[in-house]
Amino acid sequence: MILLTGCSHDEKQRLPVKFPLTKEALRDKIKGGWAGQTIGCTYGGPTEFRFKGTMIQDYQPIVWYDDYIRETFEADPGLYDDVYLDLTFVEVMERAGLDAPADSFALAFAHEDYKLWHANQAARYNILNGIMPPASGHWMNNPHADDIDFQIESDFAGLMTPGMINTAAAICDKIGHITNYGDGWYGGVFMAGMYATAFLTDDLEVIIEEGLKPIPPRSKFHQVISDVIRWHRQYPDDWKQCWFEVEKNHTSEKGCPEGVFNAFNIDASVNAAYVVIGLLYGEKDFTKTMEIATRCGQDSDCNPATAAGILGVILGYDHLPANYKPAIEKVMDLKFPYSLYSLNEICEMNFRQTLTLINNNGGVVKGDSILLAVQQPQLLRFEQSFEGMEPAKELLVRKDFLNEPITIPFTGNGIVVLGNVKSQCSETTSDYCALLDVYLDGKMIDQVKMPFDYIIRKYDIWHKYGMVNGDHVVQIRWRNPDPAFRITLKSYVVYKEAPGSTETMKKQ
């Protein structure tokens, strides 16, 4: 196998049109990618969202030991949402074919019994209530459209498309819009593109820049990653200075209602920046890369998982550092949490699917030899979430409602009402579903289902964007109150018309 090696920035590497690979090398790199992301997720798991808007200081140790992954499988299987959604998508392709429609993937993940959050859970609720993709991931229906969700589960698309970055993007277009839109979708395309390129070269700058090429330059996502590349060149020996520049320039949250007025940030572009910081400053050192991506904070299990997965492809499973091998080898033949398959079985599925895609996209598989037809990245269409809107205020309420309606007067062009259904007793399982009638400016416009069941819960009580900017009143009435339950209103976030938006232009 020929692997293109790094070159100086001034001698930028050109990827070949054809790339030779052996079946053994392909299988080893696929396995390295799956193992790498599992290791990285476990490595950063204990610090996930404990460090928000601050880095994890050097004096805080990050532990690792030989039973770490196996113990985490048993004690905290929900940590691995980075991986078990990927497994679902690979399983659908195995069962329904590589060209399975988006609905097949949507229904499969929506009916699984694993834990989900943010864009994934909002999409699951949408799908279970008849809003199918791509509407399920669109920002008008999903307040978390720019969140990290598809970014952390798009690894599979790159792992099955070596050198085929446009094929990876097409897979991401179909599946990514189940849960995300705009920057949330671009994050998945970017990560899959880096995986696809990592089969061809170990030059991290090339891998990052190739992954970024499909992303429209005017998108926030492209601007953030371009800035990280620029700051790395400006501060090549100081990842913390690069991190500070990201914090100063790009951490204003707009979408996720839990993060717009506090330090919590699950935005895809910001957390992708931490992945890139880990890759660039880690310099192909597996531990150093994971450590930096973790110490950047925020979603500090997902980010090292992605970075380690990409390095796993570059290195291959056989060349992963020896100190991580005992932990990963103890679980490679175990059924992965929330899956019928082990990682080894998934690797073989991935390998078979990849061979088919290679043949379908101009490559050649003959005996033990493979010749990849390397694709030149094509620019994607421009998408932007939350157009014409900016956060205006948040009011923390933290009040339980029994029989009286929730009434919220506000001024703006959008609102997200955050809360959930809670039990009055110690019961934690129930099929109870609250029905909430929603009135806007005195007119009933919606009925919301609020299941008590955590797996199928509605992530936010209610939201609406794109209203006429002005004074409004939302009233939410509980149609079927049950004395065993209560509706908890946590807070609400109000949006106003953004300067320079279409509505503003019309008034000028």
C-alpha positions, 0 to 999 in steps of 0.5 A: 500500500502507498500512503501519501505522507505529509509535506510542508504548507508551501508544498501542498500535496495533490491527491491522486486520481487513482489510489491503490489499496489492498483489501487487508489495508482497507479492512485494517483502516476501517477497523481502526476508525471504529476502534478509534472513535470508541476509544475516544468517546470513552476517554473523554466521557467523564468530562462531557459538558462539565467544562463549558466555556473553559478548557480542562486544565493540565493538572486534571488527569485523564484516566485510562485503564485496561477495563475502562471501555468494558466497564463503561459499556455496562455502567453508562451505555448511553455515553456511546450515542456517538457510535450506536447511531452509526451502527443503526445506519450501517445495519439499515444498509445491510438489511435494506441496501445501500440505496435505502430511502431516508425514511428507512433510516429515520424509522429505524433510529426513531424506534430504537430504545436507546437514549437520545438528546438535542437534534436527535431526540427532537427528530425522533419525536417529529418522526414518531408524530408524522414529520418525516425527513427532511422536515424532521431535521429542518430548523423550523421543526427542530430547534436543535438543527445546528447542534452537533448530533449528525456530526458525531454520527456521520463517521460511518459515511466516511468509513465506507467511502475511501477517497469518495468524498462526494459519495460520502456527502450524498449519504450525509445529505440523505441521512443527515437531514433526518436530524439536522440542517445547515451547519448541523448538516455541514458538520457531518459532511465535514467529518465524513469527508475527513474520514474519506480522505484519511484513507489516502494520506496522513497529511492532516492539513490536506485531510482537513482542507479536503473535508472542508471543500464541499462546505459553502464558504459563506456558511458559519461552519466554513468560516469557523474551520477556516479560522482554526486553520489560520490560527494554527498557522499563526500560533503553531505551538500554542493550542490554547491560544487557538482555543482562545481565538475560537472562544472570542470569535465563534461561540455565540450560540443562536440555535440550541435554546439551552445554550443561547444565554449560558456557557453550554455550547453544543453547536456543531461548528464550535465543537468541530473547531475543537476536533480540528484543534486536536488534529492539528496540534496533536500532530498524529500522536494518538494520545496527544490528539485525544487529550487536546480535543478533550481539554477544549471542553464542551462536548468533550467525549464526542470531539476526541471520538471523532479525532481518534476515529480519523487517526484510527483510519490513518494508523490502522487498527494494527498500529493503534498505540499498545496501551489502548489495545487491551481495553478495546480488544476486550469489547470488540466481540461483545454486542455493542450497547443497543445493538445486535452486533459487535464492533468486529461484526460491524467492521465486516459489514462496513468492509463489504459495503465499502467494496460495493461502493468502490465498484459502483463509483469507478473503482476496481476490486480484483482479488486482494487488490483495490484501485480507488477512483478518487473524487474531487470535492464538489461544493454543496448547496447553501443552507442556513438555520434561524434566518432573520432571527437572533436571541432576545431574552431568556426567562427562567421560570422553574414552575410546576403547573397542574390545572392552570394554563401557562401564559407567556406574553413576549415581543419578538418573532420566535419563541421556544418553551422549555420543560417536561412532564414529571411524575408526582410519585416515585414511578419512573415508567409510564405510558402517560402522555400529556396533551397540551393545547397551544394558543397564539394570540388567542387562537388555538394553533397546535396540540402538543403530545408530551410523553412521560416516557424518557425515550420518546419524550418531546425535547422542548414543550413548544416552539415557533419561528418566523412570526411577524416581529411584535407583541404576542401571547402564548397560552398552553392549556393542559387538556388531560391533567392527571394528579400523578403528573405535573407539567414543569416549565423550565424557561423560555427563550425569545427571538427577535428580528435580526438586523438586516433580515428580510423583514427589516429590509422591507420596512426600510 
